[in-house]
Amino acid sequence: MPYALGVAVLSSALPYSLEMVAMTRMSTRTFSVLLSLEPAIAALAGVALLSEHLGPLQWLAIAAIVVAAAGTALSARRPVSKDEPLPIG
C-alpha cells in the first residue's frame, strides 16, 4: 500500500500542484505551450524506458512541439514592474 500511495502522489498530486504554481507565475500562452510538452516527454520516455518505436510522423510531431515550446519560452516577455523604467527603442 505505501508504494501505491507513493506512485499516486508522484504521478498526479505533485505534478498538478507544480502546474498550479507555475500557472500563477507565467503567462497563460507560455504555460499552455509548455504544457504541451508533456505528451512529447511521455513519448520519449516510452522510447527510452519501454523500447517503444515511433514512426517518422510521430518524431516530426515531437520536434514540432519542442520547437514551438522553445520559441514561446524564448519570446516570453518578463512582466514590467511599476518601479522599473520602460525600455527605450
Steps between C-alpha positions, in 0.01 A plus 500: 500500500778755570636447147158563349462819704848613391418440134169683537664805655794513259297438184205731555493711816854638481495586126157662534618710794811609309287592197275717717804684640647545151170629364504791743855597403485505119267613227222267394642487145840386622352258752275333245776449245741366761225272628476352152849354560356240739388255227830543315697424815276200567564370147876543545481320835317216324779478245775511761345289776254269326675447164202637309545593134377827352430560134639792299179702535508455878864617516404801285213580738732484802750727324225750414381509861854550631569781251170672587570475872855630459383790285232594749735476795761714326250763387319528833528847644572560863226710664609860548501618859342837583831612649701398195539751215370400158768410244564761233502394141 
